[in-house]
């Protein structure tokens, strides 16, 4: 464990949009953190409920705490997080990401900092944790066991396994993310883009199996947990509508921005992946297969290749 006197300041970055229903509980959970040295940076994407009032009340009630609130670009959560990471966020430091409707357990920051302290000194590193899925009233949902394989760029090109609401990155990783976010085009999901960027540059990714976040499922989530038949059917509908294929191309285009420090191997893989996606439909499946692109499960991989064969990707 890091001694308390050595613990760094943490900048908490949160995006909001009509989050008044649950926001106060999330803000209160920040105040219960065992690591108390933090500031809050919020990008609000045009809320017309009490969100901004709640944030101002929180700032007034905690005058010793730095609370910064900015206006987002108004183009959805992905663009809002990119604007906060690239422009409106802190210039440097340890950065934790937060959703507006979760509740953090008291050791959320402490555990992440301890794990990052074990990573290579001076190298980019990012922490991803585990969540407890709960209902709107915070009662616990039945646990779903998910096996997580070793992170890789080949996986990140078609799937995200890094929960955005658990992320904490060290200063070196944040510096690279900040620069990349300024160059990136629109991305569908900021945490997916972060997972791809971090694996692409060869950053160290440390996953924690101990939950530190109550992940609230309430029907209004931007992206909910992958749970139940309804979620499975929804994902098949996304595949069939070609939205998923659009997400793949948008992520790949953002990762191809000039100057991003991808490893030479991953830069080659990205070029070949984009070329495969742009190939005529009869060739697309074979070319993706030769690249070894895989999801975390065999079933998930089979679904992607089946969707490609049907012209959905």
C-alpha positions, 0 to 999 in steps of 0.5 A, a space after each residue: 500500500 502507498 503511505 497516505 502522505 505519498 498519495 497523489 491528488 486525483 482529478 475526478 472527471 464526470 459528464 452529466 446530462 439531466 442526472 438530477 435523480 441520482 446525482 446527489 448520491 454519487 456526489 455524496 459517495 465522493 465525500 466518503 472516499 478513504 482517499 480524500 485528496 481529490 477535485 471534481 471536473 464536470 462537463 454538463 451537456 445541456 441539462 434542463 433539470 436540477 443537475 446544475 443546481 445540485 452541482 452548485 449546491 455541492 460546491 457551496 457546501 464544500 468550499 475547500 473542494 475545487 469543483 469545476 463545471 463546464 458546458 459540453 458540446 451537446 453531441 452525446 456522452 462520447 463527445 462530452 467525455 472527449 471534450 472534458 478529457 481533451 480540453 476542459 479537464 485538468 492539465 495534468 495528474 491522476 484522473 478518475 472517470 465517473 458516471 453521474 448515476 453510480 455510487 462509489 464504495 469508500 475504497 474506490 480511489 484508494 484501491 486504484 491508486 495502490 494498483 497503479 503504484 505497482 505498475 512500471 515507473 514512468 510508463 502509461 498505466 490505466 486501472 479498470 475495476 469491477 462493479 456491482 450491478 444494482 437497481 435504481 434503489 441500490 438493491 443488488 441484482 444477481 451477480 453475473 460472472 464474466 471472465 476477462 481475457 488478457 487485454 489486447 488491441 486486436 480485442 479492443 478494435 471490436 469490443 470494450 472490456 474496460 468499464 468507464 465508470 471504474 477507470 483511473 489513469 496515471 499522469 503519463 497515460 492521461 497526458 497521452 489521452 489528453 493529446 489524443 482526445 484533442 485529435 480524435 473525431 467523434 467516437 461512439 463510447 469514450 471508454 471503448 476508445 480509451 481501451 483501444 488507445 491504451 492497448 494500442 500504445 502498449 500501456 499497462 492495464 491493470 484490472 481489479 476483481 474487487 468491486 468498488 462501484 455500485 453500477 445502477 441499472 435504471 432504464 435511462 443508462 447511456 449504456 447498461 450492463 450486458 444482462 439478460 435476454 433483453 440486452 442480448 436482443 438489443 445487441 443483435 438489433 444493433 448488429 443488424 442495423 449496421 450501427 455496430 459496423 459504424 461504431 467500428 469504423 468511427 473508433 478506427 478513424 479516431 485511432 488513426 489520427 496523426 501523431 498517436 504513438 501506437 506501437 508499430 505492430 498495432 499501427 499495422 494492425 489498425 491499417 489492415 483492419 480499416 482496409 478489411 472493413 472497406 473491402 468489398 463484402 465478399 472479401 471482408 470476412 476472410 480478411 478480418 479472419 486473417 487478422 485474428 480479430 476476436 471478442 472475449 468469448 467464442 460465441 461473441 466472435 462467431 456473432 461478429 463473423 456471422 454479421 460480417 458474412 450477412 453484410 451487417 458490418 
